[in-house]
Each structure stands twice: as C-alpha cells, then as structure tokens.
Amino acid sequence: MREARPTRTGPLAFLAGAGAAAIAFQGAVGDENAVSAMFDAAERKFGGVDVVVNMAGIMPMGPLVNLH
C-alpha cells in the first residue's frame, strides 16, 4: 500500500476543510502485508484507527453472459 496523494477537491481536502484529519491509501487489499503496513502507518500518524472506509472492489468489463 502507498499513501495516496490528496487532490485539492477530493475527500481528504473536504475532511481537512471540516477540521478532520485523514489519510488515504492505494493498494491491493488482498495483500495481507500491505494492509498491515497501512494500519501501522495510520497508528503511527494518529495513535490508532477509529474509522475505516472500504472502497475496494473490482469492475469486470465485458458482456454480462461472460461474467462469472
């Protein structure tokens, strides 16, 4: 996992504008070591994790009859 770069208009900017602290990560949630590193980074920065927003998913493309 790597820390995602915030944009000026993205969710992190919105949260910062509201006075909240947040970080975002980008990576493969199927990689246990990467997820562990993400939580370690969050704990170092904030002392713990209060909320997790899972936006992980896949979007297969193709004809519906070919999707499993």
VENURKA-V866847 format. One record per residue. SS is DSSP state (H for helix, E for strand, C for the rest). Layout:
ss: <SS:SS>
This chain:
ss: <C:E:E:C:C:C:C:C:C:C:H:H:H:H:H:H:H:C:C:C:C:C:C:C:E:E:C:C:C:C:C:H:H:H:H:H:H:H:H:H:H:H:H:H:H:H:C:C:C:C:C:C:C:C:C:C:C:C:C:C:C:C:C:H:H:H:C:C>
